[in-house]
Amino acid sequence: MSLGWTPIADEAERAARVLHPDRHGMPRPAARRVIGVANQKGGVGKTTSTVNLAAGLALHGVRVLVIDLDPQGNASTALGVEHRTGTPSVYEVMLGEIPLEEAVAVSTASPNLLCLPATIDLAGAEIELVSMVARESRLSQALNEETLARLDVDYVFIDCPPSLGLLTVNALVAASEVLIPIQCEYYALEGLGQLLSNIDLVRSHLNTSLHVSTILLTMYDGRTKLADQVTSEVRQHFGPTALRTVIPRSVKVSEAPGYSQTVLAYDPGSRGAMSYIDAAREIAEHGASGAYRPDGR
């Protein structure tokens, strides 16, 4: 260990990545990445991870679009984007009533961060989509290359609802990658087999390019043996697909959405903020190298 290293110096250096992002730019990907953030199990940190990873990338020079596909609109709230009833949203875009660009808003978190908000109207979209032609690919049609090129975004994160319904299927058809947040708790892997089976089905019938590129371990509590056991089990099963960075259980991460902020804005020096910056950097480095499909899943 270097004599110049201290825990305080290390934390100060990591906090500088958030407070002075211009000094720690992240690389842009070799090609645009469209990532669905999915897990039908609720409370695993799906929306929290979506907005904080997106904000981490955006603060460090990468252009990001977040699509809020959850009728609760929590991602829209955390990114400081209006999503009251009547606001142009992903609902109108999926029904083909307006183009995507008309509904996209700039987040208060960063000028590099765009958000396609969700309103409560989205709650009825699954029923309305059932009778539509190409109902599984409505979002994919809206996210065409020409539109994304005009928006000049490097990453698209799609925040899926906690279910495996038609909205999630639309996300999986529109995405080329899936990021799965897994909490470090007792029932962490429960239901994961069903999600992976659904991803296989979508890949077989609707989107041959779809694969699980990233596993993110969330709500890690280093004081418990259980967290280490879950971490070990996930790493053993998924190998390099699991990010090295784990997201700790943090009150600050939970509080931030209540102030319509990401944790990076709410408390940039917190362990949660630093961890999301580290995870975002891993994703950016994998994207720049093209090494984000290690196992072909």
TORDREN-914797 format. One record per residue: residue number from 1; y, x, z of N, C-alpha, C, O in turn. Coordinates in steps of 0.001 Angstrom, whole numbers, always signed. Atoms other than C-alpha are relative to their C-alpha. Layout:
BEGIN
NUM,Y,X,Z,Y,X,Z,Y,X,Z,Y,X,Z
...
***
This chain:
BEGIN
1,-1198,+841,+0,+0,+0,+0,+1246,+875,+0,+1335,+1820,+784
2,-1228,-781,+91,+3424,+1361,-945,+798,-122,+1293,+840,-1177,+1925
3,-798,+8,-1224,+5671,+2378,+1958,+1230,-880,-152,+1800,-1328,+843
4,-1178,+821,+220,+8499,+423,+326,-275,-1484,+36,+648,-2293,-60
5,+353,+1425,+56,+6604,-2854,+445,+13,-603,+1388,-509,-4,+2329
6,+86,+790,-1227,+7119,-5423,+3204,-191,-1448,-404,+189,-1830,-1511
7,+144,+1428,+330,+6202,-9117,+3344,+1322,-662,-340,+1382,-1507,-1232
8,-1311,+611,+247,+9906,-10010,+3466,+515,+406,-1383,+1057,-417,-2120
9,-444,-465,+1321,+10689,-7867,+423,-778,-698,-1108,-230,-1034,-2157
10,+837,+659,+1000,+7797,-9433,-1432,+449,-1445,-213,+550,-1906,-1350
11,-442,+1392,+116,+8957,-12980,-666,+1380,-80,-647,+1653,-994,-1425
12,-1338,-9,+597,+12536,-12102,-1590,-87,+198,-1509,+646,-432,-2270
13,+165,-249,+1432,+11378,-10769,-4955,-520,-1234,-705,-87,-1550,-1814
14,+553,+1213,+607,+9359,-13930,-5619,+1053,-1108,-39,+1135,-1850,-1017
15,-1053,+1024,-13,+12261,-16175,-4598,+1026,+260,-1103,+1613,-676,-1645
16,-958,-335,+1056,+14456,-14307,-7084,-433,-544,-1349,+400,-789,-2222
17,+492,+563,+1263,+12235,-15602,-9869,+521,-1428,-185,+752,-1874,-1309
18,-514,+1366,+69,+13449,-19101,-9011,+1517,-5,-21,+2131,-712,-820
19,-1450,+28,-160,+17024,-18343,-7992,+727,+714,-1141,+1870,+381,-1455
20,-609,-751,+1105,+17699,-15900,-10856,-975,+75,-1160,-1461,+1156,-1494
21,+1026,+39,+1033,+15407,-17008,-13671,+317,+844,-1230,-593,+1250,-1953
22,-365,-785,+1175,+17395,-15106,-16323,-569,+1413,+59,-717,+2071,-971
23,+542,-1353,-149,+15968,-11877,-14915,-1518,+32,-179,-2117,+1101,-300
24,+1468,+71,+36,+12377,-13088,-15145,-448,-995,-1061,-1227,-1904,-773
25,+347,+931,+1073,+12064,-14849,-18490,-1495,-69,-258,-2214,+913,-71
26,+1414,+184,+332,+8696,-16263,-19510,-154,-35,-1522,+734,-518,-2225
27,+189,-31,+1458,+7239,-15759,-22994,-257,-1382,-579,-876,-2231,+62
28,+288,+1246,+707,+7178,-18605,-25506,-1412,+101,-582,-1876,+1202,-879
29,+1383,-50,+485,+3701,-19576,-26737,-87,+377,-1473,+871,+212,-2229
30,+221,-370,+1392,+2233,-18321,-29996,+88,-1234,-901,+515,-1139,-2052
31,-98,+1279,+712,+2016,-21981,-31086,+293,-1085,+1021,-35,-937,+2198
32,-342,+1088,-922,+3271,-25249,-29588,-1248,-518,+701,-2288,-709,+70
33,+1139,+490,-779,+989,-26482,-26799,+286,-1415,+508,+1330,-1670,+1107
34,-103,+1375,-497,+444,-30177,-26039,-1108,-187,+1023,-2290,-154,+682
35,+939,-24,-1123,-1216,-30536,-22636,+18,-1326,+733,+1064,-1758,+1217
36,+137,+1194,-816,-2483,-33702,-21003,-393,+388,+1415,-1354,+1131,+1613
37,+312,-285,-1408,-2456,-33526,-17202,-744,-1209,+542,-149,-2265,+760
38,+837,+1170,-276,-5340,-35751,-16168,-949,+225,+1163,-1475,+1320,+1363
39,+1042,+98,-1023,-7531,-36673,-13235,+53,-1441,+490,+1060,-1873,+1051
40,-53,+1419,-369,-8514,-40281,-12588,+37,-205,+1500,+304,-1312,+1967
41,-89,+67,-1456,-8651,-39502,-8871,+1473,+75,+387,+2172,+988,-53
42,-1401,+2,-415,-5299,-40347,-7274,+264,+994,+1112,-660,+1411,+1811
43,-400,-850,-1113,-3379,-38122,-4881,-423,+1447,-105,-567,+2122,+915
44,+445,-1387,+156,-4453,-34788,-6368,+1156,+932,-385,+947,+2129,-582
45,-1139,-828,+374,-944,-33571,-7234,+229,+61,-1497,+781,+1034,-2009
46,-104,+11,+1465,-1036,-34560,-10896,+1468,-23,-459,+1908,+855,-1201
47,-1408,+106,+386,+2582,-35700,-11290,+807,+1155,+570,+1649,+1725,-123
48,-706,-1118,-633,+3848,-33081,-8842,-195,+1281,-789,+753,+2035,-1008
49,+282,-1214,+773,+2139,-30341,-10831,+650,-59,-1373,+1174,+944,-1857
50,-606,+149,+1326,+3364,-31715,-14157,+1475,+370,+31,+1931,+1190,-765
51,-1456,-202,+6,+7039,-31747,-13213,+388,+1402,+456,+1357,+1972,-45
52,-372,-1320,-501,+7053,-28470,-11311,-412,+1122,-939,+301,+2118,-1056
53,+371,-986,+1018,+5132,-26506,-13940,+996,-53,-1162,+1434,+979,-1670
54,-961,+159,+1095,+7438,-27946,-16605,+1357,+599,+376,+1978,+1297,-425
55,-1288,-536,-453,+10534,-27088,-14558,-53,+1516,+105,+910,+2199,-243
56,+145,-1456,-105,+9213,-23588,-13868,+128,+676,-1350,+809,+1693,-1482
57,-101,-559,+1349,+8786,-22919,-17569,+1415,-139,-548,+1964,+808,-1110
58,-1329,+269,+553,+12122,-24520,-18504,+1068,+899,+615,+1964,+1365,-89
59,-976,-854,-672,+14081,-22521,-15920,-87,+1442,-464,+843,+2225,-266
60,+206,-1379,+429,+12667,-19351,-17433,+21,+133,-1523,-619,+1017,-2092
61,-297,-175,+1409,+13736,-19942,-21012,-928,-664,-987,-806,-447,-2193
62,+952,+670,+887,+10915,-22096,-22390,+415,-1468,-142,+795,-2099,+845
63,-373,+1396,+252,+11635,-25504,-23994,-1195,-906,+253,-2271,-684,-302
64,+1110,+846,-435,+9512,-28281,-22466,+364,-1479,-112,+1490,-1877,+185
65,-122,+1461,-3,+9035,-32020,-23005,-1068,-570,+920,-2252,-272,+763
66,+942,+705,-870,+7441,-34111,-20258,-58,-1461,-440,+973,-2123,-559
67,+187,+1414,+337,+5996,-37477,-21271,-602,-694,+1216,-1717,-382,+1636
68,+451,+742,-1176,+5684,-39845,-18327,-822,-1193,-485,-268,-2161,-1006
69,+889,+1057,+485,+2668,-42026,-19126,-564,-835,+1155,-1535,-1572,+986
70,+412,+760,-1170,+2311,-43494,-15641,+1040,-1096,+267,+2213,-783,+473
71,-965,+1093,-212,+3907,-46975,-15162,+828,+131,+1275,+1903,-459,+1371
72,-769,-177,-1235,+5022,-45904,-11674,+1271,+820,-241,+2227,+722,+529
73,-1199,-754,+361,+7504,-43530,-13332,+368,+1111,+953,+1538,+1486,+1032
74,-320,-1028,-992,+7226,-40851,-10657,+486,+1300,-628,+1346,+1977,-65
75,-456,-1220,+669,+7628,-37981,-13108,+1453,-155,-433,+2243,+782,-315
76,-1387,+269,+402,+10818,-39583,-14443,+931,+131,+1199,+2018,+698,+1089
77,-805,-93,-1223,+12126,-39883,-10879,+216,+1452,+388,+1346,+1861,+654
78,-92,-1398,-438,+11361,-36250,-10016,+872,+834,-928,+1476,+1818,-502
79,-796,-762,+962,+13094,-35053,-13186,+1427,-531,-132,+2199,-58,-966
80,-1369,+521,-10,+16234,-37099,-12470,+377,-749,-1252,+1528,-707,-1686
81,-229,+730,+1243,+15857,-39280,-15563,-46,-1500,+270,-934,-1978,+975
82,-81,+1449,-187,+16840,-42968,-15660,-1264,-678,-536,-1712,-377,-1642
83,+1173,+724,+500,+13825,-45292,-15903,-36,-1438,+526,-1105,-1991,+783
84,-51,+1415,-355,+15023,-48734,-14868,-413,-844,-1197,-372,-382,-2337
85,+371,+920,+1075,+13838,-51744,-16871,+1145,-108,-1002,+2303,-266,-617
86,-1004,+36,+1050,+15662,-51802,-20191,+351,+1367,-549,+965,+1478,-1610
87,-222,-1362,+483,+15844,-48022,-20495,-967,+294,-1147,-2155,-3,-1024
88,+926,-405,+1070,+14420,-46750,-23823,-1059,+943,+572,-726,+1925,+1236
89,+1069,-708,-695,+11028,-45398,-22811,-1218,+197,-886,-1226,-173,-2061
90,+1251,-248,+715,+7518,-44353,-23808,-656,-1315,-428,-1419,-1340,-1394
91,+557,+1313,+338,+6590,-48046,-23878,+436,-425,-1406,-401,-773,-2238
92,-510,+381,+1317,+8837,-48824,-26860,-459,+967,-1088,-699,+572,-2229
93,+455,-1013,+962,+7806,-45567,-28534,-1447,-271,-424,-1771,-187,-1609
94,+1406,+242,+320,+4087,-46405,-28316,-198,-1295,-789,-1132,-1405,-1584
95,+94,+1252,+766,+4664,-49918,-29654,+636,+136,-1384,+556,-781,-2202
96,-605,-242,+1310,+6537,-48390,-32606,+1353,-646,-174,+1830,-787,-1300
97,-1287,+687,+98,+9815,-50122,-31773,+1166,+963,-203,+2160,+620,-843
98,-1047,-1014,+166,+11898,-46917,-31584,-661,+1362,-201,-1792,+1568,+240
99,+553,-1353,+119,+11385,-43255,-32575,+94,+743,+1323,+912,+401,+2178
100,+63,-741,-1252,+10586,-40766,-29834,+1347,+595,+391,+1718,+577,+1564
101,-1271,-672,-323,+13934,-38976,-30094,+1008,-929,+662,+1846,-476,+1441
102,-966,+943,-575,+15837,-42152,-29161,-241,-246,+1482,+661,-694,+2190
103,+330,+266,-1402,+14067,-42380,-25802,+22,+1255,+864,+37,+1156,+2091
104,+51,-1255,-755,+14041,-38701,-24796,+1337,+259,+688,+2398,+89,+87
105,-1206,-330,-770,+16522,-37697,-22069,-122,+1421,+541,-1226,+1936,+717
106,-9,-1348,-567,+17552,-34303,-20702,-90,-107,+1526,+653,-864,+2150
107,+180,+24,-1455,+16364,-33666,-17136,+1155,+699,+710,+1787,+1603,+163
108,-1013,-674,-817,+18788,-32729,-14389,-503,+1352,+486,+284,+2163,+974
109,+578,-1254,-490,+16398,-29866,-13541,+381,+1191,-869,+535,+2303,-365
110,-319,-1091,+910,+17253,-27813,-16646,+348,-572,-1371,-243,-1570,-1784
111,-287,+461,+1365,+18838,-28232,-20098,-1161,+261,-957,-1219,-326,-2038
112,+1187,-275,+815,+15574,-26825,-21479,-1124,-1003,+236,-2174,-921,-403
113,+1054,+929,-388,+13608,-29699,-19945,+350,-1423,-430,+1331,-2001,+39
114,-190,+1365,+488,+13340,-33038,-21754,-1056,-907,+613,-2133,-449,+995
115,+959,+952,-566,+11636,-36176,-20484,+20,-1302,-800,+1080,-1852,-1096
116,+166,+1338,+566,+10303,-39290,-22188,-416,-891,+1158,-1571,-842,+1583
117,+268,+718,-1248,+10542,-41721,-19255,-961,-1171,-159,-1218,-1644,-1266
118,+840,+1198,-57,+8221,-44541,-18226,+718,-1054,+827,+1276,-746,+1880
119,-519,+1117,-781,+9447,-47949,-17087,-1177,-878,+430,-2310,-660,-1
120,+1058,+891,-487,+7480,-50690,-15337,-625,-799,-1140,-1738,-1307,-1005
121,+548,+706,+1169,+7016,-52308,-18765,-1324,+608,-461,-2166,-74,-1045
122,+1210,-698,+444,+4316,-49709,-19398,-1261,-569,+655,-2367,-382,+149
123,+1147,+561,-717,+2081,-51535,-16897,-767,-997,-870,-1982,-1140,-729
124,+661,+975,+862,+1358,-54195,-19526,-406,+552,-1347,-952,-170,-2182
125,+246,-589,+1318,+972,-51765,-22409,-1481,+27,-362,-1835,-145,-1529
126,+1426,-93,+305,-2802,-51432,-22087,-499,-1302,-624,-1319,-1280,-1543
127,+419,+1297,+535,-3228,-55160,-22749,+571,-194,-1404,-127,-664,-2303
128,-639,+167,+1299,-741,-55157,-25638,-609,+915,-1060,-682,+549,-2233
129,+546,-958,+959,-2330,-52099,-27243,-1381,-400,-519,-1780,+7,-1610
130,+1375,+353,+355,-5809,-53647,-27337,-110,-575,-1405,-1052,-260,-2132
131,+76,+671,+1295,-5043,-55732,-30422,+650,+792,-1133,+657,+340,-2278
132,-732,-766,+1010,-3123,-53012,-32259,-924,+887,-824,-1976,+1322,-354
133,+720,-922,+868,-4356,-50944,-35186,+166,+1422,+548,+1252,+1796,+990
134,-33,-1391,-481,-5229,-47348,-34188,+571,+76,+1417,+1430,+906,+1712
135,-570,+106,-1354,-4583,-48261,-30550,-144,+1288,+808,+670,+1550,+1693
136,+216,-1232,-761,-5971,-44928,-29274,+936,+1118,-429,+1059,+2116,+281
137,-797,-1111,+521,-3576,-42837,-31363,+1488,-350,-144,+2208,+294,-908
138,-1418,+388,+92,-222,-44582,-30873,+924,+1128,+474,+1962,+1386,-135
139,-833,-1094,-503,+1149,-41699,-28814,-77,+1206,-932,+925,+1881,-1172
140,+190,-1126,+926,-295,-39107,-31187,+888,-159,-1235,+1466,+816,-1714
141,-844,+254,+1167,+1543,-40743,-34100,+1469,+273,+307,+2207,+785,-535
142,-1399,-228,-401,+4823,-40591,-32174,+289,+1487,+191,+1408,+1947,-37
143,-161,-1440,-252,+4245,-36918,-31306,-354,+815,-1241,-1085,+1802,-1148
144,+318,-743,+1219,+4074,-35758,-34898,+751,+1327,-34,+1743,+1512,+672
145,-557,-1347,+66,+4897,-32172,-35823,+1487,+12,-360,+2253,+809,+182
146,-1396,+24,+423,+8184,-33067,-37521,+924,-354,+1165,+1980,+255,+1341
147,-816,+412,-1148,+9510,-34830,-34413,+89,+1112,+1029,+1176,+1413,+1523
148,+5,-1062,-1010,+8466,-32044,-32045,+781,+1218,-489,+1417,+1910,+306
149,-767,-1116,+551,+9967,-29449,-34393,+1503,-263,+130,+2273,+647,+434
150,-1427,+334,-148,+13307,-31293,-34346,+450,+144,+1456,+1576,+561,+1725
151,-324,-153,-1422,+13200,-31342,-30537,-74,+1461,+436,+449,+1831,+1487
152,+119,-1443,-250,+12352,-27612,-30668,-619,+287,+1374,-80,+1062,+2164
153,+672,-218,-1284,+9914,-27751,-27746,-1223,+903,-185,-1912,+846,-1203
154,+1152,-910,+0,+7290,-25101,-26913,-1206,-641,+669,-2348,-402,+275
155,+1063,+652,-758,+5287,-27213,-24465,+274,-1496,+91,+1420,-1925,+227
156,-70,+1427,-302,+4571,-30914,-24148,-1021,-269,+1097,-2213,-25,+913
157,+895,+389,-1097,+3116,-32070,-20820,-39,-1523,+67,+1004,-2172,+151
158,+156,+1452,-82,+1723,-35612,-20708,-585,-339,+1369,-1731,-3,+1665
159,+446,+380,-1347,+1489,-36996,-17166,-772,-1312,-87,-186,-2372,-304
160,+870,+1173,+159,-1466,-39404,-17243,-41,-846,+1268,+165,-327,+2365
161,+197,+844,-1184,-1968,-42395,-14930,-1336,+336,+660,-2202,+937,+22
162,+1261,-295,-698,-4747,-42145,-12300,-1102,-987,-381,-1588,-1743,+460
163,+1073,+868,+493,-7307,-43985,-14442,-501,+582,-1300,+79,+1531,-1827
164,+524,-457,+1289,-9412,-43512,-17556,+146,-1101,-1048,-720,-1276,-1905
165,-246,+1117,+913,-7915,-46467,-19435,+613,+445,-1318,+574,+1622,-1677
166,-511,-229,+1348,-6225,-46758,-22812,+1205,+944,-23,+1391,+1681,-991
167,-1141,-919,-44,-3070,-44911,-21750,-487,+1443,+84,+21,+2318,-618
168,+552,-1353,-113,-5093,-41871,-20692,-688,+418,-1288,-582,+1574,-1699
169,+638,-308,+1290,-7123,-42066,-23913,+1057,+386,-1030,+849,+1317,-1808
170,-1090,-357,+910,-3839,-42031,-25867,+492,+1426,+261,+790,+2174,-670
171,-438,-1356,-345,-2830,-38891,-23980,-1000,+1037,-497,-611,+2079,-1025
172,+1037,-950,+403,-6165,-37192,-24708,-88,+137,-1521,-454,+1196,-2031
173,-11,-70,+1471,-5908,-38046,-28415,+1225,+784,-477,+1154,+1508,-1470
174,-1233,-685,+404,-2333,-36723,-28590,-4,+1477,+371,+647,+2283,-294
175,-5,-1378,-501,-3059,-33506,-26666,-1047,+855,-708,-1988,+341,-1314
176,+1050,-923,+440,-4972,-30430,-27724,-667,+659,+1202,-1744,+1244,+1085
177,+536,-607,-1223,-5520,-29266,-24141,+71,-1000,+1154,+857,-1946,+1138
178,-53,+784,-1233,-6240,-30808,-20762,+159,+960,+1174,-552,+1959,+1283
179,-157,-708,-1272,-4976,-29464,-17443,-466,-954,+1087,+29,-2077,+1187
180,+544,+851,-1055,-6939,-30825,-14483,+394,+567,+1366,-62,+1648,+1739
181,-275,-417,-1375,-5422,-30563,-10989,-1159,-450,+902,-1624,-1586,+817
182,+1090,+309,-931,-8116,-30423,-8309,+458,+379,+1409,+834,+1525,+1655
183,-443,-300,-1348,-7247,-30697,-4641,-1113,+677,+787,-2295,+390,+593
184,+967,-779,-791,-8933,-28340,-2176,-435,-810,+1222,-160,-430,+2360
185,+443,+870,-1078,-10490,-31136,-126,-1444,-441,-234,-2050,-100,-1250
186,+1435,+275,-45,-13903,-32600,+619,-540,-651,-1267,-1575,-233,-1788
187,+502,+719,+1174,-14256,-34981,-2317,+663,+494,-1293,+848,-271,-2240
188,-768,-550,+1116,-12478,-32665,-4747,-663,-216,-1353,+9,-563,-2324
189,+685,+52,+1289,-15135,-32731,-7462,-590,-1377,-292,-1239,-1579,-1318
190,+525,+1345,+211,-16017,-36402,-7051,+703,-655,-1194,+1932,-713,-1244
191,-569,+662,+1167,-15509,-38194,-10337,+400,+944,-1119,+757,+504,-2212
192,-402,-953,+1025,-14765,-34987,-12207,-972,-23,-1182,-573,+176,-2329
193,+1004,+88,+1061,-18009,-35342,-14157,+323,-1115,-987,+134,-961,-2194
194,-367,+1126,+859,-16826,-38713,-15480,+1176,+361,-894,+1195,+13,-2074
195,-1155,-433,+793,-13516,-37222,-16605,-440,+951,-1116,-7,+811,-2260
196,+476,-950,+1007,-15285,-34361,-18395,-820,-702,-1074,-758,-330,-2246
197,+769,+775,+982,-17643,-36852,-20058,+926,-743,-956,+684,-797,-2162
198,-968,+713,+843,-14682,-38881,-21296,+710,+945,-959,+968,+601,-2112
199,-627,-1007,+867,-13032,-35735,-22630,-944,+364,-1140,-513,+520,-2282
200,+1001,-289,+1038,-16272,-34946,-24494,-66,-1134,-1024,-183,-889,-2224
201,+46,+1152,+910,-16306,-38474,-25943,+1207,-17,-934,+1076,-248,-2136
202,-1216,-28,+815,-12713,-38216,-27123,-85,+1135,-1024,+305,+969,-2180
203,+127,-1126,+924,-13438,-34803,-28633,-984,-317,-1127,-764,+71,-2275
204,+1024,+317,+1002,-16510,-36128,-30440,+470,-1020,-1024,+116,-934,-2200
205,-321,+1136,+867,-14914,-39259,-31881,+1455,-95,-445,+1738,-708,-1475
206,-1412,+250,+293,-11121,-39014,-31873,+856,+1255,-148,+1854,+1233,-869
207,-864,-1183,-19,-9772,-35479,-31333,-858,+1253,+174,-1134,+1673,+1298
208,+938,-1130,-52,-11979,-32514,-32207,+601,+1261,+613,-136,+2163,+1013
209,-633,-1209,-539,-9417,-29968,-30975,+155,-33,+1525,+577,+956,+2124
210,-232,+155,-1443,-9365,-31277,-27385,-926,+897,+818,-2119,+990,+529
211,+812,-813,-895,-10560,-28914,-24661,+707,+144,+1349,+1926,+0,+1441
212,-570,-263,-1322,-10061,-28222,-20951,+429,+1458,+27,-407,+2362,+19
213,-505,-1373,+41,-7819,-25171,-20932,+378,+537,+1365,+406,+1750,+1571
214,-569,-445,-1272,-6575,-25096,-17348,-486,-866,+1160,-469,-2095,+1086
215,+301,+662,-1269,-7793,-25964,-13851,+988,+540,+1026,+1118,+1754,+1190
216,-978,-416,-1012,-5136,-25904,-11124,-435,-533,+1363,-561,-1743,+1555
217,+388,+395,-1354,-6183,-25927,-7471,+1257,-318,+807,+2174,+500,+890
218,-1185,+454,-729,-3705,-27895,-5339,-350,-306,+1453,-1519,-397,+1827
219,+144,+390,-1417,-3150,-28746,-1663,-917,+947,+768,-1742,+516,+1574
220,+824,-1023,-658,-4736,-25499,-498,+521,+260,+1405,+1708,+517,+1602
221,-337,-287,-1392,-4769,-25022,+3264,-848,+1184,+453,-2035,+1038,+742
222,+715,-1229,-327,-5710,-21443,+4101,-586,+30,+1399,-1367,+925,+1723
223,+519,+14,-1380,-6449,-22394,+7717,-1404,-594,+79,-2061,-507,+1117
224,+1302,+675,-43,-9608,-24258,+6754,-1036,+716,-868,-717,+1250,-1931
225,+1094,-567,+788,-12976,-22978,+5572,-271,-867,-1225,-688,-372,-2272
226,+272,+940,+1085,-13276,-26080,+3409,+787,+365,-1257,+250,+338,-2364
227,-832,-347,+1155,-10375,-25024,+1178,-582,+1191,-745,-605,+1210,-1975
228,+602,-1178,+630,-12026,-21670,+545,-1309,-353,-694,-1613,+187,-1757
229,+1270,+413,+605,-15380,-23337,-160,+242,-724,-1325,-430,-459,-2322
230,-318,+741,+1229,-13849,-25721,-2710,+522,+956,-1064,+122,+875,-2226
231,-553,-984,+941,-11886,-22879,-4321,-1109,+833,-622,-1135,+1049,-1834
232,+1116,-821,+488,-15021,-20763,-4591,-887,-783,-967,-1304,-269,-2005
233,+854,+837,+838,-17042,-23633,-6036,+637,-272,-1361,-32,-208,-2393
234,-711,+274,+1255,-14395,-24484,-8645,+44,+1248,-875,-193,+1171,-2081
235,-68,-1249,+776,-13982,-20845,-9696,-1374,+370,-559,-1482,+882,-1674
236,+1353,-305,+461,-17747,-20430,-9940,-367,-879,-1198,-1012,-418,-2140
237,+362,+946,+1049,-18061,-23520,-12144,+852,+177,-1257,+335,+124,-2373
238,-912,-17,+1139,-14981,-23115,-14356,+412,+1401,-450,+992,+1558,-1524
239,-309,-1366,+409,-14550,-19334,-14409,+1479,+219,-242,+2307,-243,+543
240,-1404,-354,+251,-11315,-18056,-15989,+891,-1182,-383,+2109,-1038,-488
241,-822,+1195,+271,-10217,-21607,-16853,+843,-356,+1217,+1933,-911,+1076
242,-751,+260,-1233,-9124,-21906,-13201,+1070,+1071,+179,+769,+2264,+144
243,-1084,-953,-208,-5721,-20304,-12622,-231,+796,+1282,-824,+298,+2239
244,+100,-829,-1215,-5576,-17445,-10122,+879,-593,+1107,+516,-569,+2283
245,-935,+585,-965,-2611,-19150,-8443,-528,-1317,+536,-1012,-2152,-227
246,+319,+1295,-606,-3366,-21953,-5988,+1284,-553,+623,+2135,+204,+1091
247,-1200,+641,-540,-758,-24459,-4825,-267,-398,+1450,-1182,-1180,+1708
248,+254,+311,-1404,-506,-24650,-1022,+423,-1419,+366,+1290,-2010,-278
249,-476,+1268,-558,-230,-27867,+939,+1377,+260,+597,+1546,+1182,+1394
250,-1372,-287,-392,+3511,-28136,+1541,+793,-1285,+180,+773,-2166,-679
251,-852,+1156,-268,+5850,-30672,+3108,+1149,-44,-1004,+1544,-1119,-1456
252,-1133,-64,+935,+8664,-29481,+823,-381,-558,-1369,+415,-1248,-2006
253,+468,+512,+1289,+6592,-30251,-2286,-61,-1525,+37,+273,-2190,-944
254,+106,+1454,-138,+5997,-33778,-973,+1365,-672,+117,+1552,-1791,-360
255,-1320,+589,-238,+9639,-34353,+20,+867,-41,-1261,+1667,-960,-1434
256,-918,-179,+1132,+11268,-33234,-3241,+192,-1239,-873,+1333,-1551,-1215
257,-196,+1169,+867,+10579,-36377,-5364,+890,-1073,+625,+1553,-1825,-89
258,-846,+977,-680,+12332,-38499,-2731,+1480,+244,-236,+2302,-650,-41
259,-1384,-357,+304,+15534,-36680,-3694,+217,+128,-1513,+1197,+722,-1962
260,-43,-65,+1464,+14852,-37061,-7456,+104,+1443,-483,+881,+1760,-1384
261,-35,-1416,+344,+14188,-33333,-7662,-1412,+572,-70,-2356,+20,+494
262,+1219,-801,-98,+11441,-30847,-8338,+127,+858,+1254,+1221,+1006,+1797
263,-76,-861,-1183,+10539,-28567,-5444,+761,+1280,-328,+1297,+1926,+572
264,-748,-1199,+397,+12101,-25714,-7441,+1490,-174,+228,+2197,+790,+520
265,-1411,+284,-264,+15482,-27414,-7083,+227,-335,+1473,+1250,+28,+2052
266,-142,+477,-1378,+14890,-28919,-3638,-50,+1142,+1009,+766,+1198,+1928
267,+116,-1140,-919,+13769,-25732,-1881,-590,+1185,-766,-1786,+1459,-666
268,+503,-1049,+884,+13520,-22795,-4297,-651,+1173,+705,-1404,+1923,+83
269,+614,-1108,-724,+12527,-20338,-1580,-1309,-346,+672,-1920,+509,+1313
270,+1221,+425,-694,+9547,-22368,-351,-1248,+555,-658,-1229,+965,-1819
271,+1277,-489,+533,+5930,-21317,-777,-450,-847,-1176,-1009,-332,-2145
272,+400,+891,+1087,+5329,-24374,-2951,+721,+332,-1299,+105,+382,-2363
273,-784,-332,+1193,+8146,-23483,-5350,-475,+1309,-614,-634,+1411,-1830
274,+442,-1306,+496,+7007,-19879,-5622,-1371,-96,-661,-1634,+552,-1675
275,+1344,+146,+560,+3428,-20936,-6255,+46,-664,-1370,-671,-255,-2283
276,-118,+649,+1310,+4427,-23266,-9083,+600,+930,-1043,+232,+866,-2216
277,-547,-994,+924,+6503,-20469,-10630,-1114,+944,-452,-1223,+1257,-1637
278,+1100,-903,+344,+3462,-18169,-10476,-994,-675,-941,-1475,-57,-1891
279,+935,+740,+858,+1226,-20861,-12007,+594,-183,-1395,-109,-34,-2394
280,-667,+164,+1294,+3786,-21532,-14765,-21,+1305,-784,-202,+1299,-2002
281,+23,-1299,+683,+3926,-17818,-15539,-1389,+297,-556,-1518,+821,-1663
282,+1365,-179,+509,+132,-17677,-15839,-213,-803,-1280,-764,-302,-2260
283,+149,+868,+1174,+216,-20598,-18267,+779,+579,-1180,+286,+587,-2308
284,-832,-568,+1065,+3041,-18968,-20253,-637,+1255,-589,-638,+1446,-1805
285,+624,-1232,+481,+1242,-15635,-20463,-1257,-292,-809,-1514,+362,-1820
286,+1170,+411,+774,-1970,-17321,-21603,+423,-553,-1355,-216,-286,-2373
287,-479,+585,+1247,+19,-19237,-24207,+510,+1042,-970,+287,+935,-2176
288,-548,-1045,+864,+1767,-16134,-25521,-1106,+851,-621,-982,+1334,-1747
289,+1097,-829,+487,-1525,-14280,-25869,-1013,-788,-813,-1837,-212,-1523
290,+1005,+840,+660,-3475,-17262,-27232,-1296,-49,+770,-2282,-596,+275
291,+1242,-68,-779,-6043,-16678,-24465,-125,-1171,+966,-439,-974,+2140
292,+64,+1151,-885,-5989,-20223,-23097,-1175,-905,-333,-1199,-2070,+64
293,+1220,+758,+264,-9361,-21352,-24424,-1212,+893,+258,-1979,+1192,-658
294,+1022,-994,-296,-11763,-19039,-22609,-1422,-496,-154,-2314,+293,-466
295,+1383,+475,+5,-14805,-21290,-22559,-275,-1028,-1082,-1391,-1536,-1190
296,+196,+944,+1080,-14259,-23572,-25530,-97,-1438,+412,-338,-2300,-433
297,+95,+1387,-465,-14270,-26700,-23357,+1357,-673,-71,+1484,-1846,+279
***
